[in-house]
Amino acid sequence: MLNPQDRLKEINNLFLRKAFLVNYRSVEQYLLEHFDIPSYSERSFSRDVNTLKELLKERYPSLEEEQGELIRYSRSNLGFYYIRQDISAFPSFSEKELNQIASIIDLNQHLFTDGAGQGIVNKLRAITLENNLSKYNQLNSWPSIQLIKDGERAGSDNIKPILEAIAAKDCLLFTYQALSKEAIQKKYSGIPLMIKEYNNGWYTGWYVLIQEVKEQDRIVKTEINSLRLFALDRMLQLRVHKSTCQLRFAPGFYPPDYFTNMLGILRNNLANPGIKSEKVTVHLSTESWMLDYLTKYPLHPSQQIDKSGQGIQITWNLEINVELESFFMRYAHDLTVISPKSLKEKLKHNLIEALKNLEEK
């Protein structure tokens, strides 16, 4: 049985659900189905709505002074609504609960990669700070804290079955749709090994590393350069079934090594199974702003900075991929690529083509 305060919190949460139409009948049905409350009256509903109005007024007095009542009734939809989607009569979590969640994540950083755990901790604590701002009895027309939006192409619906398939070493069957409009859907089957979260512009989202298998395969030898990477949001008609083949791993096989020697996530390992990292060297002037930036934020763990000669030389051991080329194209004015020669020639060609595009026609 819900006490009055918990009932108010439930109704507040219903207001925050975009697809839920809040009126007496819908709330009565919700409380009956979820909390077995058979005698919720229309008078009680009216009293609860008025109480929520008062709570909102206490939290956002300046907003109510400017906009009027923060809960209104829509005659066209026959339901009540909050006038803004970013207001709530109660914080979603208490400060204590948010801090507890943040502390648990902080103690389990090993479950996250690339500092993601610390990023979540920071976001949770930022939410706590945001909730505490209500004590100043003012709500600005802009957010006090703007958190990073992690991309629309998360593919989150596929995460649960894929994680279960990884644990059970089951096989995934799916069709895959590339981003190109001309791309044709292709069917794939494979055993998933790990999920990778990545956030860098266009490549934002979740990716799964898979050892592709064929229906007739019974034994599959798995090495890092035989793996494929798929974006979860472009995996369609996903099904899981028991694998009939056995994976045999190369000595020292460790799936995260797939990402070790490159910038970003895009590899050419399928077209070039023998792909290896190369020594990439660039030159910077001693006055370059990028020196301090790269010193504080290394491009890759293999980064080495040499200040012994004229100017600055920076080296990395990396596979050459499109993301690395894009980085050098972006900062072509600030650094000079010295080696490898093939990369230098590719960048020179790209710059020449870019100049042609800028010429007046």
PyMOL commands that set and color helices and strands:
alter all, ss='L'
color gray80, all
select helices_A, chain A and resi 4-16+24-35+42-59+61-67+95-106+109-111+116-136+156-168+201-203+224-226+232-234+255-259+289-296+322-330+341-358
alter helices_A, ss='H'
color red, helices_A
select strands_A, chain A and resi 71-74+79-82+171-176+186-198+205-212+219-222+228-231+235-241+246-249+278-284+304-306+312-318+336-339
alter strands_A, ss='S'
color yellow, strands_A
deselect
rebuild
show_as cartoon
